């Protein structure tokens, strides 16, 4: 099996082929996801909420992220493995270097993900200058939930949309090789995806992005309480977890997911 790299995803974008991505936190699910069409796995700090039962992602520790990355790395064979850098673990370029180094060396990840726009440009440049691939994250930033006052759609007004647009271009220029857009209007996400050279992965950002990512437990309806409005429980209409993941992958590839009902205007 040919391994998927950041170059693979770049070629997929250029060819107009949608990228299938999911969060993952352990070896067993890593194998299931990979065998059913998932091409990139994100060890998200969302594990704090869906795995640890926390109210937000903020308390998640670096050692915990490394542990879960190690678990996923043992289960995957082909998919690109990306890991979130947890809250306050990249507050300076120097600290980010140390954090990312541990995630790649100890965890076995291929890429790190960080949240934020203009404030992270120096950090992105420092990491990529030292050979560390970076996935940026704009729109709704879960690590900034207290600052924004909750989990709200971003970029609906002209000023907010312009800021996200400008940050996306600046992050690409700084060296980011991928971008996640979370909870932004579908039209804005599609415009940004078309304007960037790098792959743009959406979550609650419409189907105009180059690919989609979902929280695994949301996709399978395991998350307790109300699911995010942009999520879909693929297990509800499947006979097995494997069938649900395969259905998710097929829906992303065809552009059927997310539909207008699971997108923001």
N, C-alpha and C positions, 0 to 999 in steps of 0.2 A: 504494500500500500504506500502510495506516495504521500508524504506528510504535507499538511497544509501550512503555509507560512504567510507572513504579511505580504509577500510578493504574490502568492496565490490569490489572496483576497483582492489585491490591486488589479490583477488580471481579470478577475471575475467582475469587478466594477466596470472595467473598460469594455468587457464583453456584454454587459447588461444582464449578467446572471446574479440573481438575488443571493445574499449570504444568510445562512441559517445559524443563529447563535442562541445559546441558552446559558443561564447560570447553572452551576454545578458545584457540589460540595463534598462529594465522596467518590470512591473508586467504582462502586457498583453502578451508580447512575451515569458515571462517565462512559462506561462501556455501553450501556443502553443507548445513551444519546448518540454516541458515535456510530453505532450500528444502525441507527435509524435516521441518518441524514444530517445531524448537527455538525457543522464545520468549524465552529469556534466555541469554546467554553469559557465562561467568565466565573471565576471564583469571586463572587461579589460579597461586599460587606453586608449585603442584604441577609446574609446568614445570621447576623445578629438578631434580626426580627423573625425570620421564618424557621430558623434552626435553634437559636438560643432563647427565643421568647422575649427579647428585649423590645422596648418601645421605639427605638430608633437604631440607626447604624453607629451612632457616635461611640458607644462603649467598646466596640470591637477592637481587639488588640492585635498588634503585628504578629506575635507568636501564633495566635489563633489563625490568622490568614495564611501563614506559612504552613501550619499543620494541615489545613484543609486543601491547600494547593498540593502538598505532598500526596495526599489521598487521591485527588483527582488525577495527578500525574501518573500514578500507578495504574489507573484504569484506562486512560486514553492511549491510543497508539498513533493516531493520525491528526486529530483536531488541533487547532491552534489554542494554546492555553494562556489566558489573560487573567491577571489578579489585580483586584482593587488595592490601592494603598490606603490604609485606614486613616481615619480622622486624626489630624495633627502629626502624622508621620512623614509629611513632606512640606512642612511650614517654611523651610528654607531649602535652597538648592543643595546645600551640603547634607542636610538631613535626608532629603529625597534620594540622594545618591546612596546613602547607607541603607535606607529602607529598600530601595529597588534592588540593590546588590544582594541583599538577603533573600528577597522574594525569588530572584532568578537563580541564585547559587544554591540556597537551601531548599526552596520550594519546588524548583523545576519549572517555573513559568517561563513563557516566551516573551511576554509583554506585560507592562504594568499599566494600570488605568488610574487617572487622577481627575479630580473635579476642579472646575474653575476656568476662567478665561484670561484676561489681560494680566492678572496677578500671577499667573503660572507660566508666563512666557519664558522667563529666565530659567525656571526649573526644567521645563520641557527641552529647552536648548541644551542645558547642561547634561541631562540624561541622554539625549540622542547623540550628542557629541562624543559620549563615552560608550556608544554602541548599545544603549538600552532602548528598545522600541517602546513608544508611548502611545496609548489610546487616551485621547482627551474626552471630556464629558461636559456638555453644556445643556442649558435649559433648566429643568428642575434638578437641583443639586441636593440629594438627601443629607449630605454632611452639613449643609447650611440651613437645615429645616428651621432652626430657632431664629435665624436671621430673617428668613422670608415669611415666617409666621405660619408655616404649615406646608402641606404638599399641594401646591397650586400650579396650574398651567402657566408657563412663562412665554413671553414674546407676543402677547396678544395686542399690545399697543405699539405704535410706531417706534417709540424710543426703545422699548424692550426688544423688538424684532431687530432693529438696527444694531443694538449692542451684541446680540447673539451672532448676527451675520458677521460683524466686524471681528468678534472674538474667534469665530471659526476660521476665518482667513488668516488671522494672526497666528493661531495655534499651528495651522498647516505650515506657515512660513517658518515657525520656530522649530519644526521638525516632527510634529505629531504625525503618525502614520495611519491613524484611524480616529474616528470621532463618534461618540455616542450622543444622540440628541434625545432628551427625555421630556415628555409632556410639553410639547410645543405644537402650535397649529400645523396641520398637515401641509398647507401651502408653503409656509415658511421653511419647513423641513425639506420639502421637495426642492425648493429654490436653492437652499444651501447645498444639498446633495449634488445638484447639477453644477454648482459653481466650484466645487472642490475637486481636486485630483484624487484625494484619499477617500477610502470607503467611509460612508456615513451609515451608522447602524441606529435604527429608531426603536424607541419604546414609548408608546403613546405619542408617536410623531407621524402617523399616517404611513401609507404604503409607497410614498415617493422616495423613500430612503433606499440605500443600496442593499440593505438587509434589515433583519429584525432580531431583537433579543427579548426574551421573556424570563421572568423569574420562574424557575423550574416548578416550584410548589404552587404558583399561581396557575401555570399551564396545566397542571394535573389536578387542580381543585383541592389541594391539600391545605393551603393557607387557611387559617381560621378567620372567621369574620367575613366581611364583605370584600370581594376581590376588586382590585382597581378596575375602573370602567373600561380601560383599554385592553384588559386581559381577557382571555377566553379559556374556559375549562375544556381542553381537548379530550380529557379522559371521560367526560360525561357521555360522549357518543362513541366510545371505543371499548373493545373487549379486553384490552390489556394496556399496560403502560407503554409497551413497545409500539402498539398500534397508535396510541395517542401521540407519541413523539413523532412517529412517521407521518401522521396526519398534519401535525404542526409544521414539519419540514416541507411537506408538499404544498401546504397553504401559503407558506412564505415564498417558496420558489415560484408559484403561479401568480403571486400578487394578490391572492384572495384574502390573505390576512396581513395587516388588519383591514377590515372594511370600514366604510364611513361611520358606522355605528360605534366603532372602537377607535375613532380618531377625533381630534379636536379641530374646531374651525376657528 
